């Protein structure tokens, strides 16, 4: 302060407190950070892809009067929010004090590191599988799949939100997604404890496919009209919750008959998990986390051709409905513009699964066969744009919006017996 006669003038200079947030040594991606002043929330910030705290203008650091700050690390990003199933399903957060230049690593049970690791996996799945698709990439704010409001706080608090509860204690035996939860008619992901479902983190010999699979359902449901979410709730949730009693589930599988609705919904989850595993298999090392990389049309075509080889029976090699690893196919083996009919003429041609109520057949028809004719981007983007919960509704969407591709989809439909 400056004393000038009887007047006292305060000279206070705002500083930027910069810090990085990690979970188990990896950057905490796109998580909301709240600045606390005397315990009350003030400005909202967000981490970037390297875990560095940034404001709504993407400038690094938190405004503070001193070179330290109190923050709340919220277990929520633009894709979903994680809630604590052991604590009345309330939102998860950790309060920390930071000094300029600090790195905070959430790596203890007391810091709920599993919850933040789940949040990270969800963001990775969105960035790798979904954001490159034109349906999401062409949104006004593609980093915010459910929309962005005027401020980060308004965006975080918007009613249109996917929630994830962990650990889940619902009657379902495995993970599932509630299409239309009672509180606000939006999806709720139910994730069992890591020791119950080892697919969560890829433990015990399991592939880490759980979050990519279930996130596909949550995004799909969130993009449906409210009426269609209601239908999905009636058909899909009813199957998941009642099938243990009826004896027909809940272990729906790639080659099992269920219902047209369940088959179509599960096809999206199969696409997401398989694309993530396809990329993970290409990357060096034994990590259960996929490293982000640029997803090109060429890479998508390579995935489609690899899946075709995996999902049709070869006379020299019997290929099961789900192999743990993906065949390596030269990208020159089939130019992506040549279409599915040529693909069938060039490689052996017998589907492993058939039927419109079989999820493997619906997946193969849309994300492999049809995708080989029109490109994975159009086939997968249409899955989310169609407001559909059956293959027939998807077919109607293609006929309406892309009539020039109806014949290619019809060929795929016949081949996979839908």
N, C-alpha and C positions, 0 to 999 in steps of 0.2 A: 504494500500500500504506500501511497505518497501522502505525507501530511503537509498541507498548505494552509498556514494560519489555523483557523478553527475548522477547516474543511478536511475531510478524509476521503480520498478518491481511491477506489479499488481498481487495480489493473489485473484482470483475470484473462489469461490466454488459454483457449481450448487446445488440447493436444489430441493426437490420434493414437490410441492404444491398439497396436497390432498384435494378433495372436493367431495361432493355428490349432484347429481341433482335429484330433484323430480318434479312431476306435481300433484298438488292438494293433496300433502302429500304422494304420492306413488312414488316409484323409477321410474325414466325415464329410460326405458330399451333399451340398445343397441343403443343409439343415438350418432351420430357423434358430437365431440367437437373439435373446432379449437382453437389453441393457437394464440392469437393476440399479436404482438409486434409493438408498435407505430401504431396501427390500421391495420397492414398488417398480413394476415394469414401466419402462419409458419407450425408447426407440427400438424398432425391430431391425435386425440384420440377418444375413444369411451367409453361410460358408460357400466358397466356390468349389470347383472340382479338386483343388489341392488342399481343401480344408481351411483356407484363410478366410477370416471374417471380413465381410464387405457390406457396405450400405446399399440402399436401393438404387443408387447411381453406379454401383459396382466399384466405388472407391474403397480402398482397403483401410480397415481400422474402425475403432469406435471413438466417437467424440467424448472426451472426458476433461475435467478440470485438472486432473492429476494423472501421472503416467501409470495408472492402474485402474481396474474397473471390476465390478461384480457383474456376472452374466448368468443367464439361464440358458442351458443348452437343451433345446426342445427336440424330442424324438419325433420330428415331423419334417418332411420335405415337400416339394410341390406334387409328389406322386401320392403319398399316403401319410397317415399318422399312426404311430404305434401306441397301443394302450396296454396297461398292466393288468393281466388276467388274475394276478394274485392280490390286486389292490383295487377292487371294485371297478375294474376296467377304466381307471382314470388315465389321462395322458401321462406319458413318461417324460421326465426332465431331470437334469442335474444342474445344481447351482455351483458355480466356481468363481474364484477370484483370479484375475489375470493381471500380469504386468506386461509392459510393452516388450514384445519379442518372445513371449512365452509360447510353448507348445503343450497343450493339454491332451493327454492320451487316456481315453476311457478304456481301461483294460482289466477291471476288477468286477467281481460279482456285485460288490457294494455300489459300483457305478453303473450297474445294469448294462454291462457291455454287450450281452447277447441281444438286447433290444436294439441298440444302435447298430450292431452288426447286421441285424435283419433289415433295418432301415437302409443301410448301405447297399445290401444285396438287391433290394427293391429298386433303388435308383440305378444301379448298374444294369439290371434287366431292362428297365425302361430305356436307358440310353442306348443299349446295344441292340435290342430286338425291335423296339417299337418306334423310337424317335426317328430312325432313318426312313421309316415308311412315309410315303407322301401324305397319307391321311393325317399323321401327327406333325410332320415337318412343315406342312402348309398351314397349320394353325397360326393365329396371330402371335402367340407366345408358345412355341413348341416345347420350351423347357417346363412349361406349366400345362400339362395335358388336360386339366380340368378348368383352365382359365386363370387369368391374372387380373386382379382388381387394381385400383389406383395406388394402393400402398401395400407393402409387405404384410402389415398387420391385417388389413382387410382381406388379403389373399389367404393368409393363414387361417383366418376365422370364418371364411365363407362356408355356407352350409353344404355346398357341393364338394364332398370330400370322401375319399376312401379311407376307412379305418381298418386297422389290423389289431386283433387281440392276441396277446401271447403271455402265458400259455393259455390255451383254450380248454374249457371244461364242459363243452357242450356234449350232447349225447352221441354225436358223430364220432366214429372211431379214428378217423384220420382227418387231415386238413381239408377244409372246404371253404367256399365263399358264399355268404348269404347275399343274394342279389338285392334285397330290399329290406334293410333293417327297419325296425319299427320307429325309431326315433326320428328319422329324416328321409326314409325311403332310398337310401344310398347303400352301396355294398359294404359288407363287413367281412374281412378275411379272418378265418379261425385257424390258428396255427398251434399244433400240439408241441409239447416240450421236446427239446432236442434229443433226449434219450428215448422218447416214444417214436418219433419220426426222424430217423437219422438222415433223411434226404434234406433236412433244413440246412445243415452245414457240410454235408458230404462226409459223414462219419460212418465208421463200421463197414466200409466197402461200398456205401451208397453213393450215387452221383448226386451233386448238390442241385437238384432240379426243382425243389419244392417251391421256392419263392418265384422263379420265372413262370412256373406252371400256374400257380394260384393268382399271380398278378395279371396274367392274361384274362382270367375270368373276371377279376375286379374291374379292369379297364373296359372289357366288353360290356359288362352289366351297367357300368356308369354311363356309357354312351348310348344305351338303349332309351327309348321313350319310357315314361313312367308306366304306361300300359304294358309295354313289353317286359319291363322289369317285373311287373306283377305276374305275368305269365311265367317268366323264368322262375320266380319264387314258387309258384304253384307246382311247376313241373320238375325243376331241378332240385330245389330244396326238399320237396316232398320225397323225391327218390333217395337223396342222401340220408335223410333222417328216418325214413320208414323202411328202407331196404334191409337194414339189419334184422328187423322184425319179420319181414316178408320172406327173407331167405334168398333174395336175388342180389344182394350186395352186402356192404357198400363198396366192395372191391371191384368196381367197374374196371375193365381192362381194355387194352388195345383191340383185342379180337373177340370181346364179349358183346352179346346183344343186350341193349338196354332200351332206350326210347330215342326217337328222332331228336328230341330236344337235348337230352343228355349227350348224345353222340356229337351233335354240332357244337355244343358248349365245350366239351372236352377236346374237340379237335383244335381249338385255339390254344389251349394249354399245352397240347402235344407239340404244336408248332413252336411255341416259346421255349419250352425246355430243350427241344431238339436243336434249335438254332444256337442256343447258348452252349450246349454241349459240343456242337460242331465246331464252334470257335475255340472253346477250351481245349479240344482235342488237337487243334492245329498249333497251339501255343506251347512253347517249351516249359519244362518244369512240371511239378506235380501239384500245383496249387489248386484248391477248390474254387478259387475266384477267377473269373474271366478277366483278362486285361482289356480295357477299352481299346478298340481299334476302329479305323474308318471302315464303315460297311458300304461297299460299292455294289453296283449292279453285277459286276463280275463275280464277286464273292457270293452274292445271293444265288446266282446261276450255278455256281459250284456246289452250294448247299443243295439245291433242288436236284441236280443230277446225282449227287451222292445219295440222297434219299431215294431216288428212283431205283438205283442199283441195290439199295438195302431192302427195299420194300416190294421187289418183284423176285420171283424165284429164278435163279440161274441154273441151267442144267449141269454146270460144273461145280456148283456150290449151293447148298441149301441155306437160304437166308431167312432167319426167323423174323418175327414181327417187330422185335426190338433188339437190335444188337447194341452192345455197350460202346462200340467204336464205329466210326464212319469210314466207308471206303474212300480212298484217295483217288479222285478222278481228275485227269487233266482237264483244265477249263476249255481246251480246244476240242474236247470230245464231242460236244454238242453246242453249237452257237445258240444263244438264247432266243434268237429270232426264228428258229426253224420249227418249233411247235411240237406238240405232244404226239401227233400221229407219226412223225418221223422218228421221234424218240422210241415209240413202240416198235417201229420197223427195224431200228438199229440195235436194240438190246432185247433180251428175252422178256417176254410179255405175259406174265401171269400174276394176277394180284394175290397177295397173301391173305387179304381179308376182303369181304364184300358185304354190302348191306347198308341201307340208309339209317339203321339203328345201331351201327357198329362204328365206334369212334375212330378206329384205325382206318376204316374205309373212307369216312368223311374227310379225315385229315389228308389222306393220300390223294383223294380226288381234288381237293381245293389247293392245298399247299405244296403238292408235288406235281400232279398231272396237269391241272389247269395252269399252275404257275409255270410249268415248262413251256406252255404255249404263249402266255401273255406277260410273263415276268412275275417274280415273287411279289414285287411291290404292288402291282395292281390286284393280284389275287388276295394278298394279306390285307391291304388297305380296304378292300371291298368287304372283307369279313367284319371290320369294325364300322364301316359306313352303312352297312345294309339294314341296320335295325332288325336283325334276323336272329332267331333262335332255332331254326331248322335249315337243313340244306335246301329244301324247297323254297323257303323265303329268300335265301341267298341267290338261288337260281333266278327268282323273279326280279331281284335287284339287278343282276347282270343283264337280264333281258331288257330291262327298262333303261339302264344307264349306259351299258356297253353292248348294244345289240350285235355289233360286229364280232364280239367274242362269244356269242351264245353257242355257236357250233362247237367251239373248242371245249366249253363246259359240258355240252351234251355228250361229246366223246368221252370225257372223263367220267361223267355220270354213268354211262353204260358200262364202261370198262370196270368200274368199281362196284357195280350192281346196286346203285342207289335208286 
